[in-house]
């Protein structure tokens, strides 16, 4: 079984459809029912391979919702992709008070770190001994202002710790840090063409990323081909940020 959080749109949606195409049973979570229902309808219409997509409306930062998710899972989980997240600051004015600063800080941690922590904690007992867990950081963890970058840096640190914790069971935990990926809802229609072109020019390859680029790396990390890779934060940004 493959579980994808935040799978109603964007990267998570692409991962879920690829899992179905590979013949997997896929369970997708998300906070909004409409994108999830649309995804399920699409999976039925396309009839891809022998796989199927099921969905569950779930806020992965909510303890009760995550508990219901755990109750729903009745078979070993071989792949867990924790794509739920986002930047609550997008499209909203800067905080005008200390209370608003605190609220935005908490919302950003909840969307990214808390959702990852709760979901992995709830499902760790149901992970197969050869399972692979994929978390999501961001290029923003390297230089982003606001709270999004620090929240994503925390996800990468958490993933590294969980790799050590779950490694004795043969479970791999890695993190992907994408750069600018088009065709997602991340920027909530706030991305200007000038800014998109600037981000393209910052890459070494002269191209921006697409959800399929992320899917290819996720598929590798979920496969036995990556059996000796764990505890890593893998940058996927066309060379916009390089590691040493």
N, C-alpha and C positions, 0 to 999 in steps of 0.2 A: 504494500500500500504506500502511496505517495500522498503526503499532506502538504498543501501550499497555503500559507496564510497571506492575507492581502491579495487573493487571487482573482478578484473580480475584474480588475483592470490592469493595464500596463504590464510590467515585467512578470508579476505573479500570474496574470492571465495567460501570457505567452508560455510560461513554464507549465502551467496546467494543461494547455492544449497539446504541448509537446509530449507530456506524460501520457495523455490519452492516445496520441498517435503511436506511441511505443507499446501500447497494449496494457497500460497500467490502470489499476483502479485508483482514482484521484479524488481526494476530498479537499475542497476549497473553502476557505473561510473569508469573510469580509463583513464590514459593518453595515453595508447597504444591500438591501435585498434585490434591487432592480438589476445591477450589473451581474450579480450571481445568477439570477434567473435567466438573464440573457446568455450567459456563458453556458449554462446547462442546455438551453434551447439550441445553441449553436452546436454543442457537442452531439446532440441527438440528430440534428439535421445532417451533419457531416458524416456521422457514422464511422469515425476514424478507427481503423483496426478493430481490435477486440476490447479496447479500454473503455472506461466510462468515467464521467465526472459527476460527482455528487457535491452538493454545497450545503453550508451551514452558516446562517447569519450569526456572526460572533465578533465581539469586540475583544481582541486578544490581549488587551490591557485590563480587562475586567475579570476578576477572580471567578465569579459565578459563570460567566460565559465560557471561560477556559475549562472550568470543571465540567460543563455540559459537553464540550468538545471531547474531553478525555473519556467521558462516559459513552460517547458515540463510537469510539474506536474499539473495535472488537477483534482485530487481527494485528499481527506484528507490523510495525511501521519500518519500512526499509529506507524511505527517503523523507526528510522533513526540511522543507524550504520555508524559511521565516522571512517572507517578503513584506509583511505588514509594517507600515511606518509612514513617514511623510514629514513635511515641515509645516506645522500649524501657523507659522509666521507669514506664509505666502498669501498675499492678497489682503492682508489686514494691516491697519496702521500700527506704527510703533507704540509700545506701551507708554501710557501717559501718567502712570502712577506706579509706585512700588508694588502694590497689590497686583496690578496687571503684569508687571515683570514676573512676579512669582507664578502667576497663572500660566503665562506663556512658557516659562521654564518647565513647569510641571507637565503641561500638555505635550511638550516636545519630548521629554523623557518618557512619558507614558506611551506615546505613539511608537517610539523606537526601541528603547531599552526595556521598559517594563513589559511590553508585548512579547519581546523575545524571551525574556527571563521566565515569565509565567508559562508560556507555551511549552518551552523546553522542559521546565520543571514538571509540568503536568503530564507530559508524554514520555519522559525519560524511561519510565518503567515499561512502556510499550514499544520501545525501540528494539528492533532486532539486533542481534549481536554483530551483524555486519552492516549496520545502518550508517547512513551518511547524513549529516546535518549541515545545511547551508544557511548562514546568516547574511545579513546585508549591512555593510558599512557604507561609506561614500567617499568620493574624492574631497567632499566638503570637510571631512575630518582632518584634513591636512592644513586647510587655511580658511575655512568658512567662518564668517562672523556670526554673532547670535548664538543660539543654543543648539541648532541642528548639528553643526560640526562636532561639538563636544559630546552630544548624545550618540552620534555614530561612532566616534572614537571609543566610547564606552562599550558599544556593541562589539567592536573588534576585540577589546580587552576581555570582555566576558566570553566570547567565543574561544579565545586562546585558553582561558581557564577551564572551560568545559571540555576542551580537547584532552587536557590532562586528566580531568575527572572521569571521563567516559572512555578514554583510551584503553584501559585494561579489559574492557568488554569488546574491544575491536571496533568501537564506534568512532567515526571520524567527524570532526567539527571544524569547518572552515568558514571564512568570511569573504564575500565579494565586495569590492569597493568600486562601484561604477562611477564613471565621469558623466558627462552630459549624454543622456539617452533620449532620443526623440520618441514620439508617439506614445507618451504616457500622460497621466494626469498630474504629474508631480508639480509642474509649474502653474497649474490651474489657469491655463491660458494667459499667463502673465509674461511669457517669454517673447520678447521683441525680436524681430528678424535681425536687427543689428547685433543684439547680444548673442543670438545663436551663431551668427557668422564669426563673431569674436571667439567664441568657444571652439568653433571648428578650426580656426587658425591657430589656436593654442596647441592643437594635437600635432604629433610628429607625422601622422599618416594623412592629414588633411581631410579627415572625414569624422563625422559625429557617429556616436553609437546608436544601435537599434536594438529593440528587445531581443531579436534573434541572436545578436552577439552575446547577450547575457545568457540566453537559453543554452547556447553551445557550451559555455563554461559550466553552467549548472549541471548539464547532462554529464559532462566529464567528471565533475566532483561526485555525482551520484553513482557513477559506474565503478566497477572493479578496477578500471584502469588507473584510478587515483588512490589505490589501496594503501599507498605509503605516504600520502599527503594529508596532514592534519595540523591544526593549530595555526593555519596560515591566513593572512589577509591579502587577497589577490586583487591587484588593481586592474581595472578594465576601462581604459580611458584613451586608447590610441596614442599614448605617450604624452598626454597633457600633464601628467605627473609621473615622474620616474622614481623608482626606489633604488637604493644603493646596495 
